[in-house]
Amino acid sequence: MSKPMSKRIDPLRMQGFTLVELMIGMVLGMLVITAITLVFVNVSRNRHDMERTGRQIENGRYATQLLADDLINAGYYGEFDPRLAGAPTAIPDPCSTSLTDLKNMVMFHVQGYPAASTKPACLSDVKANTAVVAIRRLATCVAGATNCDATAAGEIYMQSSLCDTELSLPVPSRYVVAAQPSSGTSPFTLNIRGCAAAAALRKYVMDIYFVANNDNPGDGIPTLKRAELSNGAFTIVPLVEGIEDFQVEYGLDTNNDGTPDVVSPDPGAYNGCAGATGCYIANWLNALTAEIHVLSRASEASPDYKNTKTYTVGLNADGSDHVDGPFNDGYKRHVYGQMVRMNNPAGRRE
């Protein structure tokens, strides 16, 4: 039997890719990688832009809600009717920490400063052409009650009497505004109905809202801030980054029926009252509603975007539109607004 012949392999048929084929493959691969990279970059850019927009929307709404919540409670004094204290005889200084001033100004529930006005002295780094609003009230939580903070030494509280014997005294003796002592005799001696136990203490709240040029010194991030009365002094607290402007118009009840009759961004000067103390005070006591306008800016600039828009943020003191922009930068912006009824002073007129 003959042996089978082995198969010969042609060395010419063992060739790999040619240089041309290899170069074509590399080019096609690079095109695919480039396309995938462009898709990834665009998706990433869109995601970042959505995140920036989301933060801007959240900040604008949060800032508006902060202002609205405080304004809704303006003029809240628990069991005490501030009308008993009467209107102040001098224009209140919202920066005063005098216990006498704080006690005498309880009826003055809100006080605003329009864009072009001189701002309270206790504020710093206030952004030009923005408004300021000061709000007076008591905490809605009774100090020391369940889920409420206990009294703290140095904090200012108000106590009002419900005791029949004490209610027969002159009005200034029926309520106390004082700092909680760390020891010794307490200034809070008023009682509840039946006169057998001490009346509740509520923290005295004095908040002044404003827009600052910076969050931290020199960082250029416009920020909504609040000067808070704490331990007998004002402390400035940053609240919301990216807030470039806010303006407020106030609804004034001029006929004492509990319903606003006119709207003004500057009640202190409304109807020719500029510089007249009595008129200034009367107009602010008539403020029962507030329309809030907030301009919110994205935290970062968007690539390939130029903001050439203008934004109407409420009214100026003369009644003209308060317009911001064009900014000609890469930041996206939006205006938010909310109408607020100040329930306590409005409810007392109904």
Beta strands, then each sheet from edge to edge (+ up, - down):
strand 1: 110-113
strand 2: 132-138
strand 3: 156-160
strand 4: 175-179
strand 5: 202-212
strand 6: 223-230
strand 7: 233-241
strand 8: 243-252
strand 9: 262-264
strand 10: 287-297
strand 11: 311-315
strand 12: 321-324
strand 13: 333-341
sheet 1: 1+ 2- 5+ 3- 4+
sheet 2: 1+ 2- 5+ 6- 7+
sheet 3: 9+ 8- 10+ 13-
sheet 4: 11+ 12-
end
